Amino acid sequence: MLTAIAGFVAMFGAGSTGAWAQEEALPIQEAVAVVAEAPAADEPRFVASEAVQPLDVQEFGEEAAARYRQATSLQELVGDMPIDAELSADMKCLAEAVYFEARGEPLDGQLAVAKVVINRSTSGLYPSDYCSVVTQRAQFSFVRGGRIPRADEGSAAWRRALAVAQIAHQDLWSCPADDAMYFHATYVKPGWASRKRQLARIDTHIFYR
């Protein structure tokens, strides 16, 4: 199902939140406006494997690690996460995906977007590192020409994205879309959605496996 490019461009810019994580690369003219259709039925289906990273007690300290494990809400955990350490390229890409796709969403929605990137990187169907997943052609709506726009790194939204990326990477908190591989905004109706299993609707995004 094709959507007019002009409508999409008017709706999205580099500074706005995004709308989708697609299934397959499209010609760039279509990719700007379309959520890609699902692979054929005989293509391999991803069986979820957890992307669990042990909490680095040596880096954060035993007391801090215990506090993270005992957090009573995602908001509390986000507030407790250390975010001032130097970022690896992969962790920055993960945080950028959260920031550009979901910075206006609830924390659960931001975490779910991060989970999509992580799940793709471990699926064997997509690239194996976060940056390559995020910048893969025609997959994430905020990426332009294989480049990620520059985030406002002085903003509260960026600091939250950094914390959410770390929480997702270390598997410190569960969300209703833990196993998600795809998502789209509620105001679009991609053809592939009916052939996927819906996991959760979180604010303006719907997540699928």
KOLGU-938135 format. One record per atom (N, C-alpha, C): residue number from 1; atom name; x, y, z. Coordinates in pm, 1 decimal. Example, Ala and Ser with C-alpha at 12.3 -4.5 7.8 and 13.67 -1.06 7.14 Angstrom:
# KOLGU-938135
     k    a          X          Y          Z
     1    N     1319.0     -569.0      780.0
     1   CA     1230.0     -450.0      780.0
     1    C     1320.0     -330.0      780.0
     2    N     1285.0     -225.0      708.0
     2   CA     1367.0     -106.0      714.0
     2    C     1290.0        3.0      787.0
# end
This chain:
# KOLGU-938135
     k    a          X          Y          Z
     1    N       84.8     -117.9        0.0
     1   CA        0.0        0.0        0.0
     1    C       87.9      122.2        0.0
     2    N       73.2      207.5      -97.5
     2   CA      158.5      324.0     -111.7
     2    C       89.0      446.0      -56.1
     3    N      168.5      534.1        1.0
     3   CA      118.2      658.0       57.4
     3    C      187.1      772.9      -10.3
     4    N      120.6      884.1      -30.1
     4   CA      181.3      996.3     -101.2
     4    C      301.4     1048.5      -27.6
     5    N      412.3     1068.3      -99.9
     5   CA      535.5     1117.1      -39.3
     5    C      514.4     1254.5       21.4
     6    N      440.5     1337.7      -44.6
     6   CA      423.2     1474.1        4.6
     6    C      360.3     1474.5      142.3
     7    N      265.3     1386.4      165.7
     7   CA      201.1     1380.9      297.1
     7    C      297.8     1339.6      404.1
     8    N      382.3     1243.7      371.0
     8   CA      480.6     1196.6      469.1
     8    C      582.0     1304.0      502.5
     9    N      634.3     1370.6      400.2
     9   CA      737.4     1471.2      423.2
     9    C      682.8     1583.0      508.6
    10    N      557.5     1617.7      487.9
    10   CA      498.6     1723.1      568.8
    10    C      485.5     1680.2      713.0
    11    N      467.3     1549.2      734.5
    11   CA      445.2     1499.8      869.1
    11    C      573.9     1480.8      946.1
    12    N      684.3     1443.4      877.2
    12   CA      807.3     1408.3      944.8
    12    C      920.0     1498.8      901.9
    13    N     1005.2     1530.7      996.0
    13   CA     1130.1     1599.2      969.3
    13    C     1235.0     1538.0     1056.8
    14    N     1358.1     1577.2     1039.9
    14   CA     1464.6     1517.2     1119.3
    14    C     1443.1     1539.6     1266.6
    15    N     1376.0     1646.5     1305.7
    15   CA     1359.7     1675.2     1446.7
    15    C     1236.0     1616.5     1508.6
    16    N     1149.3     1551.3     1433.6
    16   CA     1026.0     1497.5     1488.6
    16    C     1044.1     1351.1     1523.2
    17    N      946.7     1298.6     1601.6
    17   CA      952.9     1155.9     1630.3
    17    C      914.2     1078.8     1506.6
    18    N      962.4      955.9     1494.6
    18   CA      941.6      877.5     1374.1
    18    C      816.6      795.2     1378.8
    19    N      800.8      707.8     1278.2
    19   CA      674.6      636.5     1265.8
    19    C      687.5      487.0     1253.6
    20    N      802.2      430.8     1222.2
    20   CA      802.4      288.8     1192.1
    20    C      939.3      225.5     1208.9
    21    N      937.5       95.0     1218.3
    21   CA     1053.8       11.9     1190.7
    21    C     1006.3      -87.6     1087.3
    22    N     1055.9      -76.2      965.9
    22   CA     1005.9     -155.3      854.5
    22    C     1067.5     -294.3      851.9
    23    N     1020.8     -373.2      755.6
    23   CA     1067.9     -509.8      742.0
    23    C     1178.7     -525.6      640.8
    24    N     1174.8     -453.1      530.0
    24   CA     1269.6     -478.1      423.6
    24    C     1297.6     -348.7      350.0
    25    N     1413.8     -338.6      288.7
    25   CA     1450.3     -217.3      218.1
    25    C     1366.1     -200.4       92.5
    26    N     1330.2      -74.2       61.2
    26   CA     1253.4      -40.9      -57.4
    26    C     1331.1       59.9     -140.2
    27    N     1295.0       75.8     -267.0
    27   CA     1350.6      189.4     -341.6
    27    C     1325.1      316.2     -263.5
    28    N     1420.2      409.7     -265.1
    28   CA     1413.1      523.9     -176.4
    28    C     1287.4      606.3     -197.5
    29    N     1235.7      612.0     -322.1
    29   CA     1115.0      689.8     -344.1
    29    C      997.6      633.1     -266.3
    30    N      990.9      499.6     -258.0
    30   CA      882.5      436.9     -182.9
    30    C      912.7      436.2      -35.0
    31    N     1038.9      420.6        0.5
    31   CA     1075.0      407.0      140.7
    31    C     1040.4      530.9      220.0
    32    N     1044.5      647.6      156.8
    32   CA     1011.9      770.8      226.3
    32    C      868.2      770.2      273.0
    33    N      780.9      701.0      199.1
    33   CA      639.0      715.1      226.6
    33    C      569.6      589.2      273.5
    34    N      635.9      473.9      272.7
    34   CA      565.5      348.7      289.4
    34    C      624.0      267.8      403.7
    35    N      538.4      203.4      480.3
    35   CA      582.9      100.0      572.4
    35    C      587.0      -28.4      492.1
    36    N      703.8      -92.6      483.4
    36   CA      722.3     -203.4      390.0
    36    C      633.7     -321.0      424.6
    37    N      597.8     -397.6      323.0
    37   CA      518.2     -517.8      343.2
    37    C      603.9     -628.7      401.3
    38    N      538.0     -725.5      462.4
    38   CA      608.9     -834.1      528.7
    38    C      675.1     -926.4      428.5
    39    N      779.1    -1002.4      471.8
    39   CA      839.0    -1101.3      384.2
    39    C      738.9    -1210.8      350.0
    40    N      769.3    -1287.4      248.0
    40   CA      683.0    -1398.4      208.9
    40    C      670.1    -1497.2      323.0
    41    N      561.4    -1573.5      319.2
    41   CA      530.3    -1663.7      430.0
    41    C      637.2    -1768.2      452.1
    42    N      713.7    -1803.7      347.5
    42   CA      813.2    -1909.1      364.1
    42    C      947.0    -1855.6      413.5
    43    N      957.4    -1725.0      436.6
    43   CA     1082.2    -1671.9      490.0
    43    C     1092.7    -1707.4      637.5
    44    N     1214.4    -1712.9      692.0
    44   CA     1231.0    -1754.3      831.2
    44    C     1164.2    -1657.8      927.3
    45    N     1104.9    -1710.1     1028.8
    45   CA     1039.4    -1629.6     1131.2
    45    C     1130.1    -1625.2     1253.0
    46    N     1148.7    -1506.6     1307.5
    46   CA     1240.5    -1491.2     1420.5
    46    C     1182.4    -1555.5     1545.1
    47    N     1259.5    -1639.5     1610.6
    47   CA     1224.7    -1693.1     1740.9
    47    C     1303.4    -1613.3     1843.2
    48    N     1232.8    -1547.1     1931.8
    48   CA     1298.0    -1450.6     2020.7
    48    C     1407.7    -1515.4     2103.0
    49    N     1520.5    -1448.7     2108.5
    49   CA     1626.1    -1486.9     2201.8
    49    C     1661.5    -1361.7     2278.9
    50    N     1662.7    -1371.9     2411.5
    50   CA     1680.1    -1254.3     2493.9
    50    C     1818.0    -1194.3     2472.6
    51    N     1820.7    -1060.3     2465.4
    51   CA     1947.7     -989.5     2456.0
    51    C     1985.6     -944.7     2596.5
    52    N     2025.8    -1038.8     2678.3
    52   CA     2052.0    -1010.9     2818.4
    52    C     2197.7     -972.5     2837.0
    53    N     2220.1     -857.9     2897.7
    53   CA     2354.7     -814.2     2930.4
    53    C     2364.9     -804.7     3081.9
    54    N     2461.7     -870.6     3144.8
    54   CA     2472.9     -863.3     3290.4
    54    C     2504.3     -722.4     3336.2
    55    N     2443.9     -682.3     3446.9
    55   CA     2473.0     -551.6     3503.4
    55    C     2618.2     -547.5     3548.3
    56    N     2690.4     -446.9     3505.8
    56   CA     2833.3     -436.3     3533.1
    56    C     2853.1     -380.2     3673.5
    57    N     2866.0     -469.7     3771.7
    57   CA     2881.2     -428.8     3910.5
    57    C     3012.3     -353.2     3930.7
    58    N     3118.5     -396.6     3861.6
    58   CA     3246.3     -328.3     3877.1
    58    C     3237.5     -184.3     3830.1
    59    N     3159.9     -160.0     3722.3
    59   CA     3147.7      -24.3     3670.8
    59    C     3058.1       62.0     3758.2
    60    N     2944.5        7.2     3803.3
    60   CA     2846.8       88.2     3874.3
    60    C     2859.1       77.9     4026.4
    61    N     2922.8      -27.7     4076.4
    61   CA     2931.0      -47.9     4220.1
    61    C     2816.8     -135.2     4267.5
    62    N     2841.0     -214.7     4371.0
    62   CA     2741.3     -309.4     4421.1
    62    C     2617.2     -237.8     4472.2
    63    N     2637.7     -125.9     4542.1
    63   CA     2523.1      -53.4     4596.8
    63    C     2432.5       -0.9     4485.2
    64    N     2494.8       56.6     4381.2
    64   CA     2416.1      108.1     4269.3
    64    C     2347.4       -5.8     4195.7
    65    N     2419.4     -116.3     4175.0
    65   CA     2360.8     -230.0     4104.7
    65    C     2239.2     -282.8     4179.0
    66    N     2249.5     -290.1     4311.1
    66   CA     2136.1     -336.7     4391.0
    66    C     2018.5     -241.0     4379.2
    67    N     2046.6     -111.3     4374.4
    67   CA     1940.1      -12.4     4361.8
    67    C     1866.4      -29.1     4229.9
    68    N     1941.9      -55.8     4122.3
    68   CA     1878.6      -74.9     3992.3
    68    C     1787.6     -197.1     3994.5
    69    N     1835.4     -303.3     4059.7
    69   CA     1755.0     -426.3     4063.9
    69    C     1628.1     -407.6     4146.6
    70    N     1631.0     -314.7     4241.2
    70   CA     1518.3     -296.4     4332.6
    70    C     1426.1     -182.6     4290.9
    71    N     1449.0     -120.4     4178.1
    71   CA     1365.5       -8.7     4133.6
    71    C     1219.8      -53.9     4124.5
    72    N     1128.6       30.2     4169.3
    72   CA      987.2       -5.6     4172.3
    72    C      911.0       45.7     4049.8
    73    N      975.5      126.1     3967.1
    73   CA      911.7      175.1     3845.7
    73    C     1019.0      204.2     3741.9
    74    N      977.1      204.4     3616.3
    74   CA     1070.5      237.5     3509.9
    74    C     1117.9      381.6     3524.9
    75    N     1031.0      469.0     3565.8
    75   CA     1069.3      608.7     3585.2
    75    C     1179.2      620.3     3690.8
    76    N     1165.7      545.1     3800.1
    76   CA     1269.2      546.1     3904.2
    76    C     1400.9      493.6     3849.5
    77    N     1393.6      386.7     3771.4
    77   CA     1514.5      327.8     3715.0
    77    C     1582.8      424.0     3618.3
    78    N     1504.4      490.4     3535.6
    78   CA     1560.5      589.8     3443.3
    78    C     1631.8      699.4     3520.8
    79    N     1570.4      744.1     3629.4
    79   CA     1632.0      849.0     3709.9
    79    C     1760.3      806.6     3777.2
    80    N     1774.8      676.9     3803.4
    80   CA     1893.2      625.6     3872.8
    80    C     2008.4      590.7     3779.7
    81    N     1981.2      574.7     3650.8
    81   CA     2085.1      526.5     3560.1
    81    C     2196.6      629.4     3542.2
    82    N     2323.1      585.0     3550.6
    82   CA     2435.4      675.2     3522.1
    82    C     2444.5      698.1     3371.7
    83    N     2447.0      823.4     3329.8
    83   CA     2444.2      852.5     3186.1
    83    C     2557.5      943.7     3142.8
    84    N     2653.6      965.3     3229.9
    84   CA     2761.0     1059.5     3197.2
    84    C     2886.6      992.4     3143.6
    85    N     2887.9      859.3     3143.3
    85   CA     3005.5      788.9     3091.6
    85    C     3013.1      805.0     2940.3
    86    N     3134.8      790.3     2887.1
    86   CA     3153.2      800.1     2742.0
    86    C     3078.1      686.3     2673.0
    87    N     3007.4      719.3     2565.4
    87   CA     2925.5      620.9     2494.9
    87    C     3005.1      550.3     2386.2
    88    N     2980.1      421.1     2370.9
    88   CA     3029.1      351.7     2252.1
    88    C     2943.2      396.7     2133.8
    89    N     2992.6      373.9     2013.4
    89   CA     2916.2      411.2     1894.0
    89    C     2782.0      338.6     1891.3
    90    N     2781.4      210.2     1927.4
    90   CA     2658.0      133.0     1923.7
    90    C     2554.9      185.9     2023.1
    91    N     2599.3      218.4     2145.1
    91   CA     2505.2      268.3     2244.5
    91    C     2451.1      405.5     2205.4
    92    N     2531.9      485.8     2140.5
    92   CA     2482.8      615.4     2093.4
    92    C     2375.6      595.0     1986.4
    93    N     2397.3      500.8     1894.5
    93   CA     2296.9      472.5     1791.5
    93    C     2166.6      423.7     1853.4
    94    N     2176.1      341.0     1955.5
    94   CA     2056.2      291.2     2022.7
    94    C     1981.4      406.2     2089.5
    95    N     2054.8      493.4     2157.1
    95   CA     1992.2      609.5     2221.2
    95    C     1930.0      702.1     2117.3
    96    N     1996.3      717.8     2003.3
    96   CA     1941.5      803.3     1897.1
    96    C     1812.2      746.4     1840.9
    97    N     1804.0      614.5     1829.2
    97   CA     1679.4      553.0     1783.1
    97    C     1566.2      583.5     1880.4
    98    N     1593.8      571.0     2008.9
    98   CA     1493.8      602.5     2110.7
    98    C     1453.0      749.6     2101.4
    99    N     1552.0      836.0     2090.4
    99   CA     1528.1      980.9     2088.6
    99    C     1444.2     1022.5     1967.9
   100    N     1482.9      979.7     1849.8
   100   CA     1414.9     1026.7     1730.8
   100    C     1282.3      956.6     1705.0
   101    N     1270.9      830.6     1743.3
   101   CA     1146.6      758.2     1717.6
   101    C     1043.5      778.5     1827.9
   102    N     1087.0      806.4     1951.2
   102   CA      990.3      796.3     2060.9
   102    C     1012.6      895.2     2174.4
   103    N     1084.0     1003.7     2153.0
   103   CA     1113.1     1091.3     2267.1
   103    C      987.8     1155.6     2326.8
   104    N      880.0     1162.4     2250.5
   104   CA      755.1     1215.8     2304.6
   104    C      662.9     1109.4     2360.4
   105    N      707.5      984.0     2359.9
   105   CA      626.5      871.4     2406.4
   105    C      650.0      845.8     2555.1
   106    N      561.2      769.2     2620.2
   106   CA      587.7      724.7     2757.3
   106    C      715.6      641.1     2761.6
   107    N      772.1      626.2     2879.1
   107   CA      897.1      552.4     2893.0
   107    C      884.0      408.6     2843.7
   108    N      768.0      345.7     2866.3
   108   CA      746.8      209.5     2815.2
   108    C      758.2      206.3     2662.8
   109    N      705.9      308.4     2597.3
   109   CA      715.3      315.0     2452.4
   109    C      857.5      337.2     2405.2
   110    N      933.0      418.5     2477.5
   110   CA     1072.8      439.9     2443.1
   110    C     1153.0      310.4     2460.3
   111    N     1125.2      239.4     2569.6
   111   CA     1193.8      112.8     2593.4
   111    C     1160.1       11.6     2484.3
   112    N     1036.0        9.3     2440.1
   112   CA      994.6      -84.9     2335.9
   112    C     1067.5      -57.4     2204.7
   113    N     1087.8       68.7     2170.0
   113   CA     1163.4      101.2     2049.0
   113    C     1306.2       48.4     2060.0
   114    N     1367.6       68.5     2175.3
   114   CA     1503.1       16.3     2195.6
   114    C     1505.9     -135.7     2181.9
   115    N     1402.1     -201.8     2232.5
   115   CA     1396.2     -347.9     2223.5
   115    C     1389.1     -394.8     2078.6
   116    N     1317.9     -319.6     1993.6
   116   CA     1310.3     -356.7     1851.5
   116    C     1450.2     -357.9     1790.6
   117    N     1528.5     -254.4     1817.7
   117   CA     1665.4     -247.6     1764.0
   117    C     1747.9     -364.5     1815.5
   118    N     1740.2     -390.5     1944.8
   118   CA     1818.5     -498.8     2005.4
   118    C     1775.4     -634.2     1949.7
   119    N     1644.9     -658.1     1941.7
   119   CA     1595.5     -785.7     1890.4
   119    C     1637.2     -808.2     1745.7
   120    N     1635.6     -702.5     1665.6
   120   CA     1681.4     -717.2     1527.4
   120    C     1829.7     -754.7     1523.0
   121    N     1908.4     -695.8     1609.9
   121   CA     2053.1     -721.5     1606.0
   121    C     2087.9     -863.9     1645.3
   122    N     1999.0     -931.3     1716.5
   122   CA     2024.8    -1069.1     1759.6
   122    C     1946.2    -1172.1     1678.6
   123    N     1868.1    -1127.4     1579.7
   123   CA     1775.6    -1216.8     1510.1
   123    C     1839.7    -1300.3     1400.1
   124    N     1952.7    -1255.0     1345.5
   124   CA     2010.7    -1321.1     1230.2
   124    C     1946.9    -1277.5     1098.8
   125    N     1841.6    -1197.3     1104.9
   125   CA     1773.6    -1148.2      985.4
   125    C     1815.5    -1006.1      950.5
   126    N     1878.8     -939.8     1042.4
   126   CA     1921.5     -800.9     1026.3
   126    C     2069.2     -791.6     1066.1
   127    N     2131.3     -676.7     1044.5
   127   CA     2271.2     -661.6     1087.1
   127    C     2287.4     -689.9     1236.3
   128    N     2408.6     -721.2     1277.6
   128   CA     2432.4     -768.2     1413.6
   128    C     2476.0     -659.2     1510.8
   129    N     2483.9     -534.9     1466.1
   129   CA     2517.9     -425.9     1559.3
   129    C     2411.3     -318.7     1550.3
   130    N     2396.2     -243.3     1657.1
   130   CA     2287.7     -146.4     1666.2
   130    C     2294.9      -39.8     1557.0
   131    N     2412.9       13.0     1532.0
   131   CA     2423.5      120.7     1432.9
   131    C     2380.3       72.8     1294.6
   132    N     2420.5      -47.9     1257.7
   132   CA     2383.3      -99.7     1125.9
   132    C     2234.6     -130.3     1117.3
   133    N     2174.0     -173.8     1228.1
   133   CA     2029.3     -194.8     1231.0
   133    C     1957.2      -61.8     1209.3
   134    N     1999.8       40.8     1282.4
   134   CA     1932.1      169.7     1277.0
   134    C     1947.8      236.2     1140.9
   135    N     2066.5      226.1     1082.1
   135   CA     2092.3      296.6      955.7
   135    C     2064.2      212.0      832.3
   136    N     2017.4       89.1      850.5
   136   CA     1984.9        5.6      735.8
   136    C     1882.9       77.0      648.0
   137    N     1902.3       69.6      519.7
   137   CA     1822.2      146.3      423.6
   137    C     1672.9      119.1      438.6
   138    N     1597.8      227.9      445.8
   138   CA     1450.8      223.8      444.2
   138    C     1388.4      152.6      562.9
   139    N     1454.1      157.7      678.0
   139   CA     1400.2       90.2      794.8
   139    C     1346.5      185.8      900.9
   140    N     1419.7      289.3      933.4
   140   CA     1375.3      383.6     1036.0
   140    C     1354.7      521.1      972.2
   141    N     1239.9      579.4     1001.1
   141   CA     1195.9      696.5      926.2
   141    C     1280.1      821.1      948.5
   142    N     1352.5      828.6     1060.1
   142   CA     1430.7      949.4     1085.7
   142    C     1565.9      948.1     1015.8
   143    N     1610.5      834.6      966.9
   143   CA     1741.4      822.6      901.3
   143    C     1729.9      874.1      758.6
   144    N     1824.4      958.2      719.4
   144   CA     1824.2     1015.5      584.7
   144    C     1957.1      983.6      515.5
   145    N     1950.5      910.7      405.0
   145   CA     2071.6      877.9      332.2
   145    C     2172.0      801.0      415.2
   146    N     2123.9      715.4      502.0
   146   CA     2211.9      635.6      586.3
   146    C     2272.7      712.2      702.0
   147    N     2228.2      834.9      725.2
   147   CA     2284.2      917.9      832.3
   147    C     2178.6      947.8      938.0
   148    N     2222.2      949.5     1062.7
   148   CA     2134.7      982.0     1174.4
   148    C     2147.2     1131.0     1202.5
   149    N     2035.7     1202.9     1212.8
   149   CA     2044.7     1346.1     1244.6
   149    C     2108.9     1368.1     1381.4
   150    N     2145.9     1489.4     1406.6
   150   CA     2209.2     1522.7     1534.3
   150    C     2102.7     1549.4     1639.9
   151    N     2112.3     1480.7     1752.3
   151   CA     2018.3     1500.7     1862.3
   151    C     2057.4     1624.4     1942.7
   152    N     1961.4     1680.0     2011.8
   152   CA     1989.5     1789.3     2104.9
   152    C     2042.0     1727.4     2234.0
   153    N     2172.0     1713.5     2243.4
   153   CA     2232.6     1640.4     2354.2
   153    C     2230.7     1717.7     2485.8
   154    N     2181.5     1839.5     2483.6
   154   CA     2164.6     1913.5     2607.7
   154    C     2024.1     1904.0     2663.7
   155    N     1938.2     1830.3     2597.3
   155   CA     1796.9     1824.6     2636.9
   155    C     1768.4     1712.7     2736.1
   156    N     1659.9     1730.7     2810.6
   156   CA     1615.1     1625.6     2902.1
   156    C     1574.0     1500.9     2824.5
   157    N     1517.9     1519.4     2705.0
   157   CA     1476.1     1405.2     2622.8
   157    C     1595.3     1318.6     2585.2
   158    N     1709.0     1379.1     2556.4
   158   CA     1828.6     1302.6     2523.3
   158    C     1879.7     1225.6     2644.1
   159    N     1876.8     1287.7     2760.3
   159   CA     1922.5     1219.5     2881.7
   159    C     1833.0     1099.8     2912.7
   160    N     1704.0     1115.4     2891.3
   160   CA     1614.0     1000.9     2909.8
   160    C     1643.9      891.3     2808.6
   161    N     1668.5      929.6     2684.5
   161   CA     1699.4      830.4     2581.2
   161    C     1825.5      752.9     2615.2
   162    N     1926.1      821.9     2668.6
   162   CA     2049.5      753.8     2710.4
   162    C     2020.1      650.6     2818.4
   163    N     1939.3      690.1     2916.6
   163   CA     1906.8      598.2     3025.4
   163    C     1825.8      479.4     2975.1
   164    N     1726.5      505.6     2891.3
   164   CA     1642.9      397.8     2837.0
   164    C     1727.6      301.8     2753.7
   165    N     1820.5      353.6     2674.5
   165   CA     1907.3      267.8     2593.1
   165    C     1989.2      174.3     2681.7
   166    N     2043.0      226.4     2791.0
   166   CA     2120.7      141.4     2881.5
   166    C     2033.1       36.1     2947.4
   167    N     1913.6       75.7     2987.7
   167   CA     1822.1      -19.5     3052.2
   167    C     1785.8     -132.1     2956.2
   168    N     1757.7      -96.9     2831.3
   168   CA     1722.6     -198.8     2732.2
   168    C     1841.7     -288.6     2702.0
   169    N     1959.0     -229.3     2684.7
   169   CA     2079.1     -304.2     2650.3
   169    C     2114.6     -405.1     2759.7
   170    N     2095.5     -366.0     2885.4
   170   CA     2128.4     -454.5     2997.4
   170    C     2009.1     -537.5     3043.8
   171    N     1896.1     -523.1     2975.6
   171   CA     1775.0     -599.7     3007.1
   171    C     1736.1     -585.4     3153.8
   172    N     1730.3     -460.7     3200.4
   172   CA     1701.0     -433.6     3340.8
   172    C     1552.3     -417.7     3369.5
   173    N     1470.8     -404.6     3263.7
   173   CA     1327.3     -381.2     3285.9
   173    C     1249.5     -440.6     3168.7
   174    N     1136.1     -502.0     3199.3
   174   CA     1052.5     -561.1     3095.5
   174    C      945.4     -462.2     3051.8
   175    N      901.0     -479.6     2926.7
   175   CA      789.6     -398.9     2876.9
   175    C      699.2     -491.0     2795.9
   176    N      578.0     -447.3     2763.2
   176   CA      485.5     -535.3     2690.7
   176    C      533.6     -575.3     2551.8
   177    N      634.3     -506.8     2500.9
   177   CA      683.5     -535.7     2365.4
   177    C      826.5     -587.9     2368.3
   178    N      860.2     -664.7     2469.8
   178   CA      997.8     -714.5     2483.7
   178    C     1045.8     -791.3     2361.3
   179    N      956.4     -864.5     2294.8
   179   CA      995.8     -948.7     2182.0
   179    C      970.1     -883.2     2046.0
   180    N      936.7     -756.7     2045.4
   180   CA      896.1     -690.6     1921.1
   180    C     1010.1     -681.4     1820.8
   181    N      973.8     -694.2     1694.0
   181   CA     1068.1     -677.4     1583.4
   181    C     1027.2     -563.3     1490.9
   182    N      901.0     -520.2     1499.2
   182   CA      848.7     -418.3     1409.5
   182    C      755.6     -326.3     1486.6
   183    N      738.6     -205.2     1437.9
   183   CA      637.7     -115.9     1492.7
   183    C      598.0      -13.3     1387.5
   184    N      482.6       48.3     1410.2
   184   CA      441.9      160.6     1325.8
   184    C      356.1      253.6     1409.7
   185    N      339.2      375.4     1361.7
   185   CA      254.7      472.2     1430.1
   185    C      108.6      436.6     1409.9
   186    N       26.8      477.5     1504.2
   186   CA     -115.3      442.6     1498.8
   186    C     -187.7      511.2     1384.4
   187    N     -130.4      618.7     1330.1
   187   CA     -198.6      691.6     1223.9
   187    C     -163.2      641.1     1084.1
   188    N      -89.7      530.3     1072.5
   188   CA      -68.7      465.0      944.0
   188    C     -117.9      321.0      953.3
   189    N     -149.3      260.6      837.7
   189   CA     -201.1      123.8      833.9
   189    C     -124.1       43.0      730.2
   190    N       -4.7       -3.4      766.6
   190   CA       75.6      -80.7      671.3
   190    C       12.7     -216.0      642.1
   191    N       30.1     -262.6      519.1
   191   CA      -28.2     -389.1      479.3
   191    C       26.7     -507.4      556.0
   192    N      153.6     -499.2      597.6
   192   CA      214.5     -614.3      664.9
   192    C      159.7     -636.9      805.3
   193    N       99.0     -535.3      866.3
   193   CA       58.7     -545.9     1006.6
   193    C      -39.1     -660.3     1032.0
   194    N     -128.4     -685.3      936.6
   194   CA     -228.8     -790.5      955.7
   194    C     -167.5     -929.5      953.8
   195    N      -44.8     -941.0      905.7
   195   CA       21.5    -1071.4      899.5
   195    C      121.3    -1091.4     1012.8
   196    N      123.9     -998.3     1107.2
   196   CA      210.7    -1008.7     1223.3
   196    C      127.6    -1020.4     1350.1
   197    N      190.9    -1068.1     1455.3
   197   CA      121.4    -1078.0     1583.8
   197    C      143.3     -949.6     1663.3
   198    N       35.3     -881.2     1692.3
   198   CA       46.4     -757.4     1768.9
   198    C       77.6     -789.1     1914.5
   199    N      178.4     -722.0     1968.0
   199   CA      219.0     -742.7     2106.4
   199    C      164.2     -635.2     2199.0
   200    N      168.6     -511.5     2153.6
   200   CA      127.9     -402.8     2242.4
   200    C      101.2     -276.5     2162.6
   201    N       12.5     -196.2     2215.7
   201   CA       -6.7      -59.5     2167.9
   201    C       33.2       32.6     2282.1
   202    N      133.6      114.4     2258.1
   202   CA      183.3      204.3     2361.9
   202    C      176.6      346.0     2307.2
   203    N       82.9      423.0     2357.3
   203   CA       59.7      559.0     2312.2
   203    C       37.4      560.2     2160.3
   204    N      125.2      621.4     2080.4
   204   CA       99.7      630.8     1935.7
   204    C      175.7      528.7     1853.2
   205    N      229.6      422.9     1914.7
   205   CA      298.6      317.6     1841.3
   205    C      234.9      181.6     1869.0
   206    N      232.3       96.9     1767.1
   206   CA      188.0      -41.8     1781.6
   206    C      306.8     -131.7     1748.5
   207    N      331.1     -229.4     1834.7
   207   CA      448.4     -315.8     1823.8
   207    C      406.5     -458.6     1787.7
   208    N      489.2     -524.8     1706.0
   208   CA      456.6     -656.9     1651.1
   208    C      576.0     -750.8     1660.4
   209    N      542.0     -878.6     1653.3
   209   CA      640.9     -986.0     1640.5
   209    C      610.7    -1061.1     1511.8
# end
